[in-house]
Amino acid sequence: SAKRKGIHITNLTRTARFLSEACDLVFDAASSGKQFLIVGTKNKAADLVAWAAIKARCHCVNKKWLGGILTNWSTTETRLQKFRDLRMEQKTGRLNRLPKRDAAVVKRQLSRLQTYLGGIKYMTGLPDIVIIVDQHEEYTALRECITLGIPTICLIDTNCDPDLADISIPA
């Protein structure tokens, strides 16, 4: 990519080549039953990330990346279990038996957990591949994946480092 008169120009032939490579990797991984995590917390991308995750039956983080989601997996698992327990209590109606104030506190906690962990509520372990929508915005998530050795596919802009991800797609 280059910059001319303040406009960033991306080489679309390279984009197509890396996109094809990423598609092959995703197809092979999906056919062997691997788990995916899609990360995209930008306001414009959040709804599309959630939609894509539902469509592909994979996990997503689309509101805010809470530091340590992957590197501190034991704590994340505990939070996910708490989230599942609270949802079960809500479905069975046990929250209605609580005093109003306690019920309000629990509902607020449930709402917060839904916002931040709703996309990974059924995740049972670390993902096999992480797809990151914007490397610059999701740098913390990328660092966690690098630390754990999880393969990453990143959409990158001209202000990103293509060497950080396993497959970088300039877009």
Backbone torsions as a table, in degrees:
resi	resn	phi	psi	omega
1	SER	NA	155.6	-178.0
2	ALA	-140.2	172.2	179.5
3	LYS	-126.4	124.0	177.6
4	ARG	-129.1	125.5	178.2
5	LYS	50.6	40.9	177.4
6	GLY	80.1	3.1	-179.8
7	ILE	-111.3	130.1	179.1
8	HIS	-83.6	130.9	-178.4
9	ILE	-113.3	127.5	-178.5
10	THR	-107.9	137.6	178.0
11	ASN	-77.6	108.2	-174.6
12	LEU	-71.6	-23.0	177.3
13	THR	-69.1	-38.0	175.5
14	ARG	-67.2	-40.2	177.6
15	THR	-58.1	-46.9	-179.2
16	ALA	-62.7	-41.4	-179.2
17	ARG	-63.9	-47.8	-179.0
18	PHE	-70.2	-32.6	177.3
19	LEU	-65.5	-40.5	177.4
20	SER	-64.0	-42.5	177.9
21	GLU	-61.9	-42.9	178.8
22	ALA	-65.1	-40.6	178.7
23	CYS	-62.2	-41.7	178.3
24	ASP	-61.9	-45.1	179.3
25	LEU	-61.7	-45.9	-179.5
26	VAL	-64.6	-42.5	-179.8
27	PHE	-62.4	-46.3	179.2
28	ASP	-62.7	-43.4	-179.1
29	ALA	-67.0	-40.9	-179.2
30	ALA	-67.3	-37.5	-179.6
31	SER	-70.0	-21.6	176.8
32	SER	-97.5	11.0	172.6
33	GLY	78.0	26.6	-179.9
34	LYS	-77.8	157.5	179.2
35	GLN	-94.4	137.7	179.3
36	PHE	-115.0	152.1	172.5
37	LEU	-132.2	124.9	177.4
38	ILE	-103.9	128.9	-178.4
39	VAL	-120.4	122.1	176.7
40	GLY	-162.0	104.2	-173.5
41	THR	-107.5	2.9	175.4
42	LYS	-63.9	145.7	-178.9
43	ASN	-56.1	-42.5	-177.8
44	LYS	-70.6	-28.2	-176.2
45	ALA	-95.1	-17.0	-171.1
46	ALA	-57.7	-47.3	-178.9
47	ASP	-67.0	-39.5	178.5
48	LEU	-66.2	-37.1	177.9
49	VAL	-63.6	-45.2	179.0
50	ALA	-63.2	-43.4	179.7
51	TRP	-62.6	-45.4	-179.8
52	ALA	-63.7	-39.1	180.0
53	ALA	-66.1	-40.9	177.8
54	ILE	-65.5	-44.6	-178.9
55	LYS	-62.2	-40.7	-176.9
56	ALA	-90.2	-1.7	-177.9
57	ARG	55.4	49.6	176.1
58	CYS	-129.5	-176.7	-175.1
59	HIS	-95.8	158.3	178.7
60	CYS	-149.6	155.2	169.2
61	VAL	-124.4	114.6	-175.3
62	ASN	-128.8	3.7	177.5
63	LYS	-106.4	-62.0	-179.3
64	LYS	-152.7	135.0	176.3
65	TRP	-81.5	112.5	177.2
66	LEU	-83.1	119.1	-177.6
67	GLY	-53.0	130.5	178.9
68	GLY	94.9	6.2	179.0
69	ILE	-55.1	-41.7	-179.2
70	LEU	-96.8	-45.9	-175.1
71	THR	-71.2	-24.1	177.5
72	ASN	-114.3	56.1	-171.3
73	TRP	-61.7	-33.6	-178.7
74	SER	-62.0	-40.7	177.6
75	THR	-68.9	-41.2	178.2
76	THR	-60.6	-41.5	178.4
77	GLU	-61.9	-40.5	177.8
78	THR	-62.0	-43.9	178.6
79	ARG	-64.3	-39.5	178.5
80	LEU	-64.7	-39.5	178.7
81	GLN	-65.5	-41.4	176.9
82	LYS	-60.5	-42.4	178.7
83	PHE	-61.3	-46.2	179.1
84	ARG	-63.0	-41.8	179.2
85	ASP	-62.1	-44.8	179.6
86	LEU	-64.5	-39.0	177.3
87	ARG	-64.2	-39.8	179.0
88	MET	-64.5	-42.1	177.7
89	GLU	-62.1	-38.4	179.3
90	GLN	-66.8	-42.6	-179.5
91	LYS	-66.1	-38.0	-178.5
92	THR	-81.7	-7.5	177.2
93	GLY	85.5	11.8	-179.5
94	ARG	-70.2	-23.1	179.0
95	LEU	-68.8	-27.6	-179.3
96	ASN	-69.5	-22.1	-179.6
97	ARG	-82.7	-13.9	179.4
98	LEU	-75.1	156.5	172.3
99	PRO	-60.2	154.0	-174.6
100	LYS	-52.8	-45.7	-176.6
101	ARG	-64.5	-46.1	179.2
102	ASP	-63.7	-40.4	179.2
103	ALA	-63.1	-39.6	179.0
104	ALA	-64.7	-41.0	178.8
105	VAL	-63.4	-44.6	-178.8
106	VAL	-66.8	-40.2	178.9
107	LYS	-64.8	-38.5	177.5
108	ARG	-64.4	-42.1	178.8
109	GLN	-64.1	-42.4	178.9
110	LEU	-63.3	-41.4	178.8
111	SER	-63.4	-42.3	179.7
112	ARG	-65.9	-42.9	178.2
113	LEU	-64.2	-38.8	178.2
114	GLN	-62.4	-41.7	-179.2
115	THR	-62.6	-48.2	-172.5
116	TYR	-92.0	-29.6	-176.1
117	LEU	-117.1	3.6	-176.8
118	GLY	-58.6	-35.4	-178.5
119	GLY	-76.5	-15.3	-179.7
120	ILE	-118.6	18.3	-173.3
121	LYS	-62.4	-24.9	179.7
122	TYR	-102.2	9.5	-179.6
123	MET	-72.8	127.8	-176.7
124	THR	-102.7	-16.1	-180.0
125	GLY	-159.5	-174.9	178.5
126	LEU	-64.9	145.0	179.4
127	PRO	-71.4	156.9	178.2
128	ASP	-85.0	-32.6	178.6
129	ILE	-139.7	138.8	177.0
130	VAL	-116.2	129.2	177.6
131	ILE	-107.0	120.7	-175.7
132	ILE	-111.7	125.4	-173.9
133	VAL	-76.2	-35.4	178.6
134	ASP	-141.4	108.5	-175.2
135	GLN	-59.7	-40.1	-177.1
136	HIS	-64.8	-42.2	-178.5
137	GLU	-74.5	-34.6	-173.9
138	GLU	-106.6	39.1	-176.0
139	TYR	-61.9	-38.0	179.9
140	THR	-62.3	-43.7	178.5
141	ALA	-62.1	-41.9	179.3
142	LEU	-63.3	-42.7	178.8
143	ARG	-61.7	-39.8	178.7
144	GLU	-64.1	-41.3	178.9
145	CYS	-64.7	-40.6	178.6
146	ILE	-64.0	-43.2	179.5
147	THR	-59.2	-41.5	-176.9
148	LEU	-89.3	-6.5	-180.0
149	GLY	74.5	27.2	178.3
150	ILE	-85.9	127.8	178.8
151	PRO	-61.6	139.8	-178.5
152	THR	-126.4	145.5	171.4
153	ILE	-118.7	122.7	-175.7
154	CYS	-122.7	137.9	165.5
155	LEU	-86.2	123.9	-176.3
156	ILE	-119.8	152.8	176.3
157	ASP	-104.6	-176.2	-178.7
158	THR	-72.2	-13.5	-179.8
159	ASN	-97.9	17.5	-176.2
160	CYS	-114.3	161.6	178.2
161	ASP	-96.4	111.4	-177.4
162	PRO	-69.4	-16.4	-177.6
163	ASP	-79.3	-14.7	-178.1
164	LEU	-71.9	-34.6	-177.4
165	ALA	-95.4	158.1	176.9
166	ASP	-70.3	-43.7	173.8
167	ILE	-128.3	119.1	178.6
168	SER	-107.6	128.9	179.3
169	ILE	-110.9	107.6	178.8
170	PRO	-69.1	123.0	-178.6
171	ALA	-147.4	NA	NA
